[in-house]
């Protein structure tokens, strides 16, 4: 897939993903996607924990598919956060891709330094920790807008959100690789799932919290 094709895929994902959003005051609701991102990264941590506790450290097919679905949900909330914080999802995505490529090319990727399961656990924890930073800044913007804080303060928060999202996507990509998948494939799975639920009127039903 060349750059133009990948750009088209990313832009299409961003538009389709936000079109499934059902939360109140879409476009001016910073707190909702922040809460969702925190929750979904926590779900990945929970699933990795259960691999260690219940699966003897083995990622079976069922668990792999469940993790990929959670990674898709993380992408959905990252996109929603960019919409609400008025950031460019495409530029964040490609910056993360560039950094991930450079890490692998330079031999710095942590995948080579530990067992795959340890790296999966570390990446899950890192995403959750970084999501906390994103949500904190989203909250700052929410209250900053409400209290008319200086524009420079709000812009610093947006810059922090962007940088932390790039880092989340770096760890997200590592998780995809460890699960023998790719970030574009995860996006495709996420959209397919959401549009299927939307067609069946289940977008806000059990197991879905758009």
DAGIMO-V57096 format. One record per pair of residues at least 24 apart in sequence whose C-alpha atoms are under 10 Angstrom apart, sorted by the first residue. I is the first residue (numbers start at 0). J is the second residue. D is the distance in whole Angstrom. If there is no record, write none. Layout:
I&J&D, I&J&D
//
This chain:
2&93&10, 5&89&10, 5&93&9, 5&183&8, 6&89&7, 6&90&10, 6&92&10, 6&93&9, 7&89&10, 8&89&10, 8&183&8, 8&186&9, 8&187&9, 9&88&8, 9&89&6, 9&90&10, 9&92&8, 9&93&9, 9&183&8, 9&186&9, 10&88&8, 10&89&7, 12&74&10, 12&75&9, 12&78&9, 12&88&10, 12&89&10, 12&183&9, 12&186&7, 12&187&8, 12&189&9, 12&190&7, 13&74&9, 13&75&8, 13&77&10, 13&78&6, 13&79&8, 13&81&10, 13&82&9, 13&87&10, 13&88&7, 13&89&8, 13&186&9, 13&190&10, 14&78&9, 15&75&10, 15&190&7, 15&193&9, 15&194&9, 16&72&10, 16&74&9, 16&75&6, 16&76&9, 16&78&8, 16&79&8, 16&186&9, 16&189&8, 16&190&7, 16&193&8, 16&194&9, 16&209&10, 17&75&8, 17&76&9, 17&78&7, 17&79&6, 17&82&8, 17&209&9, 18&79&10, 18&194&10, 19&75&10, 19&190&9, 19&193&7, 19&194&8, 19&196&10, 19&197&7, 19&202&8, 19&203&10, 19&209&7, 20&75&9, 20&76&10, 20&79&8, 20&193&10, 20&202&9, 20&203&9, 20&208&9, 20&209&5, 21&202&8, 21&203&7, 21&208&8, 21&209&6, 22&203&9, 22&208&9, 22&209&6, 25&79&9, 25&82&9, 25&83&8, 26&79&9, 26&80&10, 26&82&7, 26&83&5, 26&84&9, 26&85&9, 27&82&9, 27&83&6, 27&84&9, 27&85&10, 27&141&9, 28&79&10, 28&80&9, 28&82&10, 28&83&6, 28&84&9, 28&137&10, 28&141&8, 29&79&9, 29&80&7, 29&81&9, 29&82&9, 29&83&5, 29&84&7, 29&134&9, 29&136&10, 29&137&6, 29&138&7, 29&139&10, 29&140&8, 29&141&6, 29&142&10, 30&80&9, 30&83&9, 30&134&8, 30&135&10, 30&137&7, 30&138&6, 30&139&10, 30&140&9, 30&141&7, 31&76&9, 31&79&9, 31&80&9, 31&83&9, 31&134&10, 31&137&10, 31&209&9, 32&75&9, 32&76&6, 32&77&8, 32&78&9, 32&79&6, 32&80&6, 32&81&9, 32&82&10, 32&83&8, 32&134&9, 32&137&9, 32&209&9, 33&76&8, 33&77&9, 33&79&9, 33&80&7, 33&83&9, 33&130&8, 33&131&9, 33&132&10, 33&133&7, 33&134&5, 33&135&8, 33&136&9, 33&137&7, 33&138&8, 34&76&9, 34&80&10, 34&130&9, 34&131&9, 34&134&7, 34&137&10, 34&138&10, 35&72&9, 35&73&8, 35&75&9, 35&76&6, 35&77&9, 35&79&9, 35&80&9, 35&130&10, 35&134&9, 35&208&8, 35&209&8, 36&72&8, 36&73&6, 36&74&9, 36&75&9, 36&76&5, 36&77&7, 36&78&10, 36&79&9, 36&80&8, 36&126&10, 36&127&8, 36&130&6, 36&131&9, 36&133&9, 36&134&8, 37&73&9, 37&76&9, 37&126&9, 37&127&7, 37&128&9, 37&129&9, 37&130&6, 37&131&6, 37&132&10, 37&133&9, 37&134&7, 38&72&10, 38&73&9, 38&76&10, 38&127&9, 38&130&9, 38&131&10, 39&69&6, 39&70&8, 39&71&9, 39&72&7, 39&73&6, 39&74&10, 39&75&10, 39&76&8, 39&126&10, 39&127&8, 39&130&9, 40&69&8, 40&70&8, 40&72&9, 40&73&7, 40&76&10, 40&123&7, 40&124&8, 40&125&9, 40&126&6, 40&127&5, 40&128&9, 40&129&9, 40&130&7, 40&131&9, 40&167&10, 40&171&10, 41&69&10, 41&73&10, 41&123&8, 41&124&8, 41&126&9, 41&127&6, 41&128&9, 41&130&9, 42&66&9, 42&69&7, 42&70&9, 42&72&10, 42&73&10, 42&123&9, 42&127&9, 43&67&9, 43&68&10, 43&69&6, 43&70&7, 43&73&9, 43&119&10, 43&120&9, 43&122&10, 43&123&6, 43&124&9, 43&126&9, 43&127&9, 44&119&9, 44&120&7, 44&121&9, 44&122&9, 44&123&5, 44&124&6, 44&125&10, 44&126&9, 44&127&8, 45&120&10, 45&123&9, 45&124&10, 46&120&10, 46&123&9, 47&116&8, 47&117&10, 47&119&8, 47&120&6, 47&121&10, 47&123&8, 47&124&10, 48&120&8, 48&123&10, 50&116&9, 50&120&10, 51&116&9, 51&117&10, 51&120&9, 56&116&7, 56&117&10, 57&116&8, 58&116&9, 58&178&8, 60&178&10, 62&178&10, 63&175&10, 63&177&10, 63&178&6, 63&179&9, 63&180&10, 64&178&9, 66&174&9, 66&175&9, 66&178&8, 67&174&9, 67&175&7, 67&178&8, 67&179&10, 67&180&8, 67&181&10, 67&182&9, 67&184&9, 67&185&6, 67&186&10, 67&188&8, 67&189&9, 68&185&7, 68&186&9, 68&188&7, 68&189&7, 68&192&9, 69&185&9, 69&189&9, 70&123&10, 70&171&7, 70&172&9, 70&174&8, 70&175&8, 70&182&9, 70&185&7, 70&186&9, 70&188&10, 70&189&9, 71&171&10, 71&182&8, 71&183&10, 71&184&9, 71&185&5, 71&186&6, 71&187&8, 71&188&7, 71&189&5, 71&190&8, 71&192&10, 72&185&9, 72&186&9, 72&188&10, 72&189&7, 72&190&10, 72&193&10, 72&207&10, 72&208&10, 72&209&9, 73&126&9, 73&130&10, 73&167&9, 73&168&9, 73&171&9, 73&186&10, 73&189&10, 74&167&10, 74&168&8, 74&171&9, 74&182&9, 74&185&8, 74&186&7, 74&189&8, 75&186&8, 75&189&8, 75&190&9, 75&193&10, 75&209&9, 76&209&9, 77&130&9, 77&133&10, 77&161&10, 77&164&7, 77&165&10, 77&167&9, 77&168&9, 78&164&10, 79&209&10, 80&133&9, 80&134&9, 80&137&8, 80&160&9, 80&161&10, 80&164&9, 81&137&10, 81&157&9, 81&160&9, 81&161&8, 81&164&9, 83&137&9, 83&141&10, 84&136&10, 84&137&7, 84&140&8, 84&141&9, 84&153&10, 84&154&10, 84&156&9, 84&157&7, 84&158&10, 84&160&8, 84&161&9, 85&157&8, 86&157&8, 86&158&9, 86&160&9, 86&161&7, 87&161&9, 88&161&9, 88&164&9, 88&165&10, 90&161&9, 90&165&9, 91&161&7, 91&162&8, 91&163&10, 91&164&7, 91&165&6, 91&166&10, 91&168&9, 92&161&10, 92&164&9, 92&165&7, 92&168&7, 92&169&9, 92&182&10, 93&165&9, 93&168&10, 94&161&10, 94&162&9, 94&165&7, 94&166&10, 94&168&9, 94&169&9, 95&162&9, 95&164&8, 95&165&5, 95&166&7, 95&167&9, 95&168&6, 95&169&6, 95&170&9, 95&171&10, 95&172&9, 96&165&9, 96&168&8, 96&169&7, 96&172&8, 96&182&10, 97&169&9, 98&165&9, 98&166&9, 98&168&10, 98&169&7, 99&165&10, 99&166&9, 99&168&9, 99&169&6, 99&170&9, 99&172&8, 99&173&8, 100&169&10, 102&169&10, 108&173&9, 109&173&9, 110&173&8, 110&174&10, 110&176&10, 110&177&8, 115&173&10, 115&174&9, 115&176&10, 115&177&7, 115&178&9, 116&174&10, 116&177&8, 118&170&9, 118&173&8, 118&174&8, 118&177&8, 119&170&9, 119&171&10, 119&173&8, 119&174&6, 119&175&9, 119&176&10, 119&177&7, 119&178&9, 120&174&9, 121&170&9, 121&174&10, 122&167&9, 122&169&9, 122&170&5, 122&171&7, 122&172&9, 122&173&7, 122&174&7, 123&167&9, 123&170&7, 123&171&8, 123&173&10, 123&174&8, 124&170&9, 125&166&9, 125&167&7, 125&169&10, 125&170&7, 125&171&9, 126&163&9, 126&164&9, 126&166&8, 126&167&5, 126&168&8, 126&169&9, 126&170&6, 126&171&7, 127&167&8, 128&163&10, 128&167&9, 129&160&9, 129&162&10, 129&163&6, 129&164&8, 129&165&10, 129&166&7, 129&167&6, 129&170&10, 130&160&9, 130&163&8, 130&164&8, 130&166&10, 130&167&7, 131&163&9, 132&159&8, 132&160&8, 132&163&7, 132&164&9, 133&157&9, 133&159&7, 133&160&5, 133&161&8, 133&162&9, 133&163&6, 133&164&7, 133&167&10, 134&160&8, 135&159&10, 135&160&9, 136&160&6
//
